[in-house]
């Protein structure tokens, strides 16, 4: 039985500064060698395969960036000091 091997881009490296790389989902398919679905995405002349999420559809835009955004949620500065004080009990 012949299987189709797809080279999946697991690193998904984007630009380190500036706007994120925006790619469009061209096709979603089942892979012979993976239990997950695989999406073919492209930008300009570049095409690559990524693992598709459950809600990913053809025509969706995927943004890739190396920058880590700030968390807009609540921040508890006493969180780490609480666990440091708990270590003395163990």
N, CA, C and O atoms as CSV, one atom per row, in Angstrom:
chain,resi,resn,atom,element,x,y,z
A,1,UNK,N,N,0.842,-1.170,0.000
A,1,UNK,CA,C,0.000,0.000,0.000
A,1,UNK,C,C,0.894,1.242,0.000
A,1,UNK,O,O,1.812,1.358,0.812
A,2,UNK,N,N,0.618,2.149,-0.905
A,2,UNK,CA,C,1.413,3.356,-1.027
A,2,UNK,C,C,0.795,4.476,-0.205
A,2,UNK,O,O,-0.419,4.678,-0.245
A,3,UNK,N,N,1.623,5.208,0.543
A,3,UNK,CA,C,1.165,6.323,1.364
A,3,UNK,C,C,1.836,7.608,0.909
A,3,UNK,O,O,2.982,7.606,0.459
A,4,UNK,N,N,1.111,8.687,1.032
A,4,UNK,CA,C,1.645,10.000,0.681
A,4,UNK,C,C,2.224,10.641,1.931
A,4,UNK,O,O,1.513,10.854,2.913
A,5,UNK,N,N,3.517,10.949,1.893
A,5,UNK,CA,C,4.186,11.603,3.016
A,5,UNK,C,C,4.168,13.096,2.781
A,5,UNK,O,O,4.528,13.562,1.700
A,6,UNK,N,N,3.754,13.847,3.780
A,6,UNK,CA,C,3.721,15.306,3.698
A,6,UNK,C,C,4.728,15.882,4.684
A,6,UNK,O,O,4.795,15.452,5.835
A,7,UNK,N,N,5.497,16.840,4.237
A,7,UNK,CA,C,6.476,17.512,5.087
A,7,UNK,C,C,5.754,18.621,5.834
A,7,UNK,O,O,5.451,19.665,5.256
A,8,UNK,N,N,5.472,18.401,7.125
A,8,UNK,CA,C,4.682,19.340,7.913
A,8,UNK,C,C,5.603,20.328,8.623
A,8,UNK,O,O,6.574,19.938,9.270
A,9,UNK,N,N,5.282,21.601,8.490
A,9,UNK,CA,C,6.058,22.669,9.118
A,9,UNK,C,C,5.609,22.792,10.570
A,9,UNK,O,O,4.572,23.394,10.848
A,10,UNK,N,N,6.376,22.232,11.489
A,10,UNK,CA,C,6.002,22.256,12.898
A,10,UNK,C,C,6.530,23.496,13.620
A,10,UNK,O,O,6.016,23.847,14.682
A,11,UNK,N,N,7.535,24.161,13.073
A,11,UNK,CA,C,8.115,25.331,13.747
A,11,UNK,C,C,7.298,26.594,13.498
A,11,UNK,O,O,7.180,27.427,14.397
A,12,UNK,N,N,6.736,26.759,12.312
A,12,UNK,CA,C,5.932,27.924,11.941
A,12,UNK,C,C,6.616,29.229,12.298
A,12,UNK,O,O,6.066,30.038,13.046
A,13,UNK,N,N,7.794,29.436,11.776
A,13,UNK,CA,C,8.541,30.664,12.055
A,13,UNK,C,C,7.997,31.805,11.214
A,13,UNK,O,O,7.759,31.663,10.014
A,14,UNK,N,N,7.811,32.921,11.864
A,14,UNK,CA,C,7.331,34.125,11.194
A,14,UNK,C,C,8.352,35.234,11.334
A,14,UNK,O,O,9.465,34.998,11.806
A,15,UNK,N,N,7.989,36.439,10.931
A,15,UNK,CA,C,8.929,37.559,11.070
A,15,UNK,C,C,9.176,37.882,12.537
A,15,UNK,O,O,8.256,37.829,13.353
A,16,UNK,N,N,10.423,38.220,12.872
A,16,UNK,CA,C,10.777,38.503,14.264
A,16,UNK,C,C,10.342,39.905,14.692
A,16,UNK,O,O,10.210,40.172,15.886
A,17,UNK,N,N,10.122,40.789,13.744
A,17,UNK,CA,C,9.630,42.125,14.076
A,17,UNK,C,C,8.729,42.593,12.943
A,17,UNK,O,O,8.804,42.099,11.818
A,18,UNK,N,N,7.887,43.545,13.263
A,18,UNK,CA,C,6.974,44.054,12.258
A,18,UNK,C,C,5.661,43.290,12.244
A,18,UNK,O,O,5.350,42.556,13.182
A,19,UNK,N,N,4.891,43.466,11.175
A,19,UNK,CA,C,3.583,42.809,11.130
A,19,UNK,C,C,3.726,41.291,10.968
A,19,UNK,O,O,4.729,40.822,10.431
A,20,UNK,N,N,2.729,40.518,11.429
A,20,UNK,CA,C,2.813,39.067,11.308
A,20,UNK,C,C,2.635,38.610,9.858
A,20,UNK,O,O,2.094,39.341,9.028
A,21,UNK,N,N,3.091,37.410,9.573
A,21,UNK,CA,C,2.928,36.799,8.264
A,21,UNK,C,C,1.501,36.268,8.167
A,21,UNK,O,O,1.083,35.467,9.003
A,22,UNK,N,N,0.754,36.704,7.163
A,22,UNK,CA,C,-0.640,36.286,7.005
A,22,UNK,C,C,-0.727,35.358,5.802
A,22,UNK,O,O,-0.369,35.726,4.684
A,23,UNK,N,N,-1.213,34.139,6.058
A,23,UNK,CA,C,-1.330,33.131,5.000
A,23,UNK,C,C,-2.771,32.652,4.918
A,23,UNK,O,O,-3.498,32.683,5.910
A,24,UNK,N,N,-3.183,32.209,3.732
A,24,UNK,CA,C,-4.545,31.739,3.509
A,24,UNK,C,C,-4.563,30.219,3.425
A,24,UNK,O,O,-3.660,29.608,2.854
A,25,UNK,N,N,-5.604,29.612,4.002
A,25,UNK,CA,C,-5.776,28.157,3.934
A,25,UNK,C,C,-6.308,27.810,2.547
A,25,UNK,O,O,-7.369,28.286,2.143
A,26,UNK,N,N,-5.563,26.981,1.825
A,26,UNK,CA,C,-5.934,26.612,0.466
A,26,UNK,C,C,-6.728,25.303,0.452
A,26,UNK,O,O,-7.706,25.162,-0.283
A,27,UNK,N,N,-6.288,24.354,1.277
A,27,UNK,CA,C,-6.924,23.031,1.251
A,27,UNK,C,C,-6.743,22.345,2.591
A,27,UNK,O,O,-5.706,22.506,3.234
A,28,UNK,N,N,-7.739,21.580,3.020
A,28,UNK,CA,C,-7.642,20.756,4.225
A,28,UNK,C,C,-7.884,19.316,3.803
A,28,UNK,O,O,-8.848,19.019,3.098
A,29,UNK,N,N,-7.001,18.423,4.240
A,29,UNK,CA,C,-7.094,17.036,3.795
A,29,UNK,C,C,-6.753,16.077,4.921
A,29,UNK,O,O,-6.143,16.462,5.918
A,30,UNK,N,N,-7.148,14.839,4.754
A,30,UNK,CA,C,-6.745,13.773,5.671
A,30,UNK,C,C,-5.380,13.268,5.237
A,30,UNK,O,O,-5.116,13.125,4.044
A,31,UNK,N,N,-4.530,13.004,6.186
A,31,UNK,CA,C,-3.193,12.508,5.888
A,31,UNK,C,C,-3.160,10.997,6.065
A,31,UNK,O,O,-3.789,10.454,6.972
A,32,UNK,N,N,-2.423,10.327,5.194
A,32,UNK,CA,C,-2.270,8.875,5.296
A,32,UNK,C,C,-1.399,8.484,6.485
A,32,UNK,O,O,-1.532,7.383,7.020
A,33,UNK,N,N,-0.512,9.378,6.898
A,33,UNK,CA,C,0.479,9.048,7.918
A,33,UNK,C,C,0.208,9.713,9.265
A,33,UNK,O,O,0.957,9.489,10.217
A,34,UNK,N,N,-0.839,10.521,9.368
A,34,UNK,CA,C,-1.157,11.216,10.611
A,34,UNK,C,C,-2.628,11.000,10.936
A,34,UNK,O,O,-3.447,10.807,10.038
A,35,UNK,N,N,-2.958,11.033,12.214
A,35,UNK,CA,C,-4.362,10.924,12.596
A,35,UNK,C,C,-5.057,12.273,12.521
A,35,UNK,O,O,-6.286,12.329,12.465
A,36,UNK,N,N,-4.300,13.353,12.519
A,36,UNK,CA,C,-4.871,14.700,12.434
A,36,UNK,C,C,-5.056,15.101,10.977
A,36,UNK,O,O,-4.469,14.507,10.073
A,37,UNK,N,N,-5.876,16.113,10.770
A,37,UNK,CA,C,-6.031,16.672,9.430
A,37,UNK,C,C,-4.895,17.639,9.163
A,37,UNK,O,O,-4.331,18.224,10.087
A,38,UNK,N,N,-4.564,17.801,7.890
A,38,UNK,CA,C,-3.448,18.640,7.472
A,38,UNK,C,C,-3.992,19.744,6.577
A,38,UNK,O,O,-4.833,19.493,5.714
A,39,UNK,N,N,-3.510,20.972,6.785
A,39,UNK,CA,C,-3.948,22.114,5.982
A,39,UNK,C,C,-2.792,22.602,5.120
A,39,UNK,O,O,-1.660,22.723,5.587
A,40,UNK,N,N,-3.090,22.879,3.863
A,40,UNK,CA,C,-2.126,23.496,2.959
A,40,UNK,C,C,-2.376,24.990,2.999
A,40,UNK,O,O,-3.465,25.451,2.655
A,41,UNK,N,N,-1.361,25.759,3.424
A,41,UNK,CA,C,-1.490,27.209,3.505
A,41,UNK,C,C,-0.452,27.844,2.595
A,41,UNK,O,O,0.580,27.242,2.299
A,42,UNK,N,N,-0.731,29.061,2.157
A,42,UNK,CA,C,0.198,29.702,1.241
A,42,UNK,C,C,0.228,31.204,1.388
A,42,UNK,O,O,-0.732,31.833,1.833
A,43,UNK,N,N,1.371,31.763,0.997
A,43,UNK,CA,C,1.600,33.208,1.013
A,43,UNK,C,C,2.552,33.512,-0.127
A,43,UNK,O,O,3.689,33.041,-0.120
A,44,UNK,N,N,2.112,34.287,-1.104
A,44,UNK,CA,C,2.973,34.595,-2.244
A,44,UNK,C,C,3.281,33.334,-3.036
A,44,UNK,O,O,2.369,32.653,-3.504
A,45,UNK,N,N,4.571,33.021,-3.187
A,45,UNK,CA,C,4.990,31.814,-3.901
A,45,UNK,C,C,5.289,30.658,-2.965
A,45,UNK,O,O,5.766,29.616,-3.416
A,46,UNK,N,N,5.023,30.812,-1.677
A,46,UNK,CA,C,5.380,29.802,-0.681
A,46,UNK,C,C,4.147,29.008,-0.265
A,46,UNK,O,O,3.120,29.584,0.095
A,47,UNK,N,N,4.256,27.690,-0.315
A,47,UNK,CA,C,3.219,26.788,0.165
A,47,UNK,C,C,3.821,25.895,1.239
A,47,UNK,O,O,4.980,25.494,1.139
A,48,UNK,N,N,3.031,25.579,2.273
A,48,UNK,CA,C,3.506,24.661,3.307
A,48,UNK,C,C,2.319,23.987,3.972
A,48,UNK,O,O,1.197,24.492,3.932
A,49,UNK,N,N,2.582,22.843,4.583
A,49,UNK,CA,C,1.565,22.081,5.290
A,49,UNK,C,C,1.704,22.311,6.789
A,49,UNK,O,O,2.813,22.333,7.321
A,50,UNK,N,N,0.560,22.483,7.472
A,50,UNK,CA,C,0.529,22.578,8.926
A,50,UNK,C,C,-0.567,21.640,9.429
A,50,UNK,O,O,-1.435,21.223,8.662
A,51,UNK,N,N,-0.523,21.313,10.713
A,51,UNK,CA,C,-1.605,20.536,11.300
A,51,UNK,C,C,-2.820,21.446,11.461
A,51,UNK,O,O,-2.710,22.548,11.998
A,52,UNK,N,N,-3.963,20.987,10.997
A,52,UNK,CA,C,-5.174,21.799,11.021
A,52,UNK,C,C,-5.855,21.692,12.376
A,52,UNK,O,O,-5.927,20.615,12.967
A,53,UNK,N,N,-6.350,22.818,12.855
A,53,UNK,CA,C,-7.141,22.811,14.080
A,53,UNK,C,C,-8.563,22.363,13.747
A,53,UNK,O,O,-8.925,22.207,12.581
A,54,UNK,N,N,-9.346,22.163,14.778
A,54,UNK,CA,C,-10.703,21.641,14.582
A,54,UNK,C,C,-11.596,22.622,13.822
A,54,UNK,O,O,-12.435,22.197,13.027
A,55,UNK,N,N,-11.431,23.920,14.051
A,55,UNK,CA,C,-12.308,24.926,13.451
A,55,UNK,C,C,-11.726,25.587,12.209
A,55,UNK,O,O,-12.323,26.533,11.694
A,56,UNK,N,N,-10.601,25.133,11.719
A,56,UNK,CA,C,-9.969,25.737,10.551
A,56,UNK,C,C,-10.739,25.353,9.289
A,56,UNK,O,O,-11.068,24.184,9.083
A,57,UNK,N,N,-11.024,26.354,8.442
A,57,UNK,CA,C,-11.766,26.119,7.206
A,57,UNK,C,C,-10.984,26.678,6.029
A,57,UNK,O,O,-10.090,27.506,6.204
A,58,UNK,N,N,-11.322,26.225,4.838
A,58,UNK,CA,C,-10.697,26.730,3.618
A,58,UNK,C,C,-11.062,28.206,3.472
A,58,UNK,O,O,-12.225,28.585,3.609
A,59,UNK,N,N,-10.061,29.027,3.195
A,59,UNK,CA,C,-10.258,30.464,3.048
A,59,UNK,C,C,-9.924,31.257,4.291
A,59,UNK,O,O,-9.835,32.482,4.222
A,60,UNK,N,N,-9.734,30.601,5.434
A,60,UNK,CA,C,-9.360,31.300,6.668
A,60,UNK,C,C,-7.952,31.863,6.549
A,60,UNK,O,O,-7.133,31.361,5.778
A,61,UNK,N,N,-7.680,32.906,7.317
A,61,UNK,CA,C,-6.350,33.501,7.356
A,61,UNK,C,C,-5.628,33.042,8.613
A,61,UNK,O,O,-6.207,33.018,9.699
A,62,UNK,N,N,-4.356,32.676,8.459
A,62,UNK,CA,C,-3.525,32.217,9.571
A,62,UNK,C,C,-2.405,33.239,9.756
A,62,UNK,O,O,-1.661,33.524,8.818
A,63,UNK,N,N,-2.286,33.792,10.969
A,63,UNK,CA,C,-1.232,34.763,11.267
A,63,UNK,C,C,-0.118,34.072,12.023
A,63,UNK,O,O,-0.370,33.338,12.978
A,64,UNK,N,N,1.124,34.307,11.596
A,64,UNK,CA,C,2.289,33.716,12.238
A,64,UNK,C,C,3.276,34.819,12.582
A,64,UNK,O,O,3.608,35.651,11.737
A,65,UNK,N,N,3.745,34.822,13.834
A,65,UNK,CA,C,4.696,35.832,14.279
A,65,UNK,C,C,5.597,35.226,15.343
A,65,UNK,O,O,5.197,34.289,16.035
A,66,UNK,N,N,6.804,35.748,15.480
A,66,UNK,CA,C,7.725,35.303,16.526
A,66,UNK,C,C,7.594,36.131,17.795
A,66,UNK,O,O,8.196,35.794,18.814
A,67,UNK,N,N,6.816,37.209,17.748
A,67,UNK,CA,C,6.645,38.062,18.915
A,67,UNK,C,C,5.606,37.455,19.857
A,67,UNK,O,O,4.607,36.894,19.407
A,68,UNK,N,N,5.843,37.569,21.151
A,68,UNK,CA,C,4.894,37.092,22.141
A,68,UNK,C,C,4.123,38.303,22.657
A,68,UNK,O,O,4.725,39.209,23.234
A,69,UNK,N,N,2.791,38.338,22.459
A,69,UNK,CA,C,2.036,39.497,22.913
A,69,UNK,C,C,1.897,39.521,24.425
A,69,UNK,O,O,1.975,38.481,25.080
A,70,UNK,N,N,1.692,40.712,24.980
A,70,UNK,CA,C,1.464,40.828,26.410
A,70,UNK,C,C,0.106,40.240,26.748
A,70,UNK,O,O,-0.842,40.362,25.972
A,71,UNK,N,N,0.013,39.612,27.888
A,71,UNK,CA,C,-1.239,39.034,28.346
A,71,UNK,C,C,-2.115,40.143,28.913
A,71,UNK,O,O,-1.736,40.782,29.894
A,72,UNK,N,N,-3.285,40.386,28.312
A,72,UNK,CA,C,-4.122,41.468,28.827
A,72,UNK,C,C,-4.896,41.090,30.089
A,72,UNK,O,O,-5.617,41.923,30.638
A,73,UNK,N,N,-4.759,39.861,30.554
A,73,UNK,CA,C,-5.491,39.402,31.730
A,73,UNK,C,C,-4.922,39.954,33.021
A,73,UNK,O,O,-4.013,40.784,33.011
A,74,UNK,N,N,-5.463,39.487,34.126
A,74,UNK,CA,C,-5.018,39.954,35.434
A,74,UNK,C,C,-3.660,39.356,35.779
A,74,UNK,O,O,-3.354,38.224,35.406
A,75,UNK,N,N,-2.871,40.113,36.479
A,75,UNK,CA,C,-1.539,39.668,36.889
A,75,UNK,C,C,-1.456,39.757,38.397
A,75,UNK,O,O,-1.739,40.804,38.980
A,76,UNK,N,N,-1.070,38.668,39.026
A,76,UNK,CA,C,-0.963,38.623,40.472
A,76,UNK,C,C,0.505,38.576,40.868
A,76,UNK,O,O,1.111,37.507,40.794
A,77,UNK,N,N,1.101,39.687,41.286
A,77,UNK,CA,C,2.523,39.694,41.616
A,77,UNK,C,C,2.847,38.881,42.866
A,77,UNK,O,O,3.994,38.473,43.043
A,78,UNK,N,N,1.871,38.636,43.736
A,78,UNK,CA,C,2.155,37.888,44.959
A,78,UNK,C,C,2.058,36.379,44.732
A,78,UNK,O,O,2.255,35.604,45.668
A,79,UNK,N,N,1.763,35.960,43.527
A,79,UNK,CA,C,1.587,34.547,43.210
A,79,UNK,C,C,2.852,33.734,43.502
A,79,UNK,O,O,2.784,32.691,44.151
A,80,UNK,N,N,4.000,34.211,43.027
A,80,UNK,CA,C,5.243,33.462,43.220
A,80,UNK,C,C,5.685,33.478,44.685
A,80,UNK,O,O,6.212,32.481,45.179
A,81,UNK,N,N,5.479,34.588,45.378
A,81,UNK,CA,C,5.895,34.636,46.780
A,81,UNK,C,C,5.039,33.711,47.643
A,81,UNK,O,O,5.508,33.214,48.667
A,82,UNK,N,N,3.800,33.477,47.246
A,82,UNK,CA,C,2.934,32.552,47.973
A,82,UNK,C,C,3.490,31.130,47.904
A,82,UNK,O,O,3.550,30.432,48.916
A,83,UNK,N,N,3.899,30.703,46.701
A,83,UNK,CA,C,4.420,29.353,46.556
A,83,UNK,C,C,5.815,29.202,47.155
A,83,UNK,O,O,6.179,28.112,47.595
A,84,UNK,N,N,6.596,30.271,47.179
A,84,UNK,CA,C,7.898,30.204,47.823
A,84,UNK,C,C,7.736,30.004,49.326
A,84,UNK,O,O,8.521,29.287,49.946
A,85,UNK,N,N,6.720,30.633,49.914
A,85,UNK,CA,C,6.495,30.458,51.346
A,85,UNK,C,C,5.918,29.076,51.642
A,85,UNK,O,O,6.119,28.554,52.739
A,86,UNK,N,N,5.207,28.471,50.690
A,86,UNK,CA,C,4.626,27.128,50.899
A,86,UNK,C,C,5.701,26.047,50.863
A,86,UNK,O,O,5.498,24.968,51.419
A,87,UNK,N,N,6.846,26.312,50.220
A,87,UNK,CA,C,7.900,25.312,50.120
A,87,UNK,C,C,8.513,25.014,51.491
A,87,UNK,O,O,9.070,23.935,51.694
A,88,UNK,N,N,8.419,25.936,52.412
A,88,UNK,CA,C,9.010,25.704,53.710
A,88,UNK,C,C,8.241,24.628,54.516
A,88,UNK,O,O,8.776,24.059,55.467
A,89,UNK,N,N,6.997,24.365,54.124
A,89,UNK,CA,C,6.213,23.333,54.794
A,89,UNK,C,C,6.580,21.924,54.339
A,89,UNK,O,O,6.279,20.958,55.040
A,90,UNK,N,N,7.213,21.790,53.199
A,90,UNK,CA,C,7.514,20.456,52.647
A,90,UNK,C,C,8.912,20.070,52.915
A,90,UNK,O,O,9.339,18.984,52.524
